Amino acid sequence: MASSAYPIISPLKTAFTHRCPQCGVGALYVRVLKIRPACTHCGLSFAEHDVGDGPAFFTILILGFAVVGLSIYLEVVMQLSLLKNLSFSIGALLLLMPMCLRFFKSYLIAIKYKLHGSQEDMSGGAHAPRIPKKGEL
Ligand SMILES: [Zn+2]
């Protein structure tokens, strides 16, 4: 089925719902952080939208800043003991890290799909990259 039959879905909506960036129905994940090989609804291959270490980079950047800020706050303002400070910080990391990784993984897959489309789109679908003609440059 051609991707032009599907509505355009915002990458942020994909990131929050963890659904297929093409149809918006099929689940993106098998387990917490494992991406399905393909959409169960429309058949879009997620394997061609590998985002590499991008989600880990953004998660480390944002969570590192937030958790170090929390730790400094707990130390300076609340004056908690080292053990309580570490348990709050590590607990926050363990709770927020999978959520952040899922969000950024979904978001980057949706961005990559929006920019590059799928392999079947390369033959002229709605998301196919437009190659400028000789006189347009
Ligand atoms: Zn789909």
Boltz pocket constraint, residues with backbone or C-beta under 6 A from the ligand:
constraints:
  - pocket:
      binder: B
      contacts: [[A, 20], [A, 21], [A, 22], [A, 23], [A, 24], [A, 25], [A, 26], [A, 39], [A, 40], [A, 41], [A, 42], [A, 43], [A, 44]]
      max_distance: 6.0
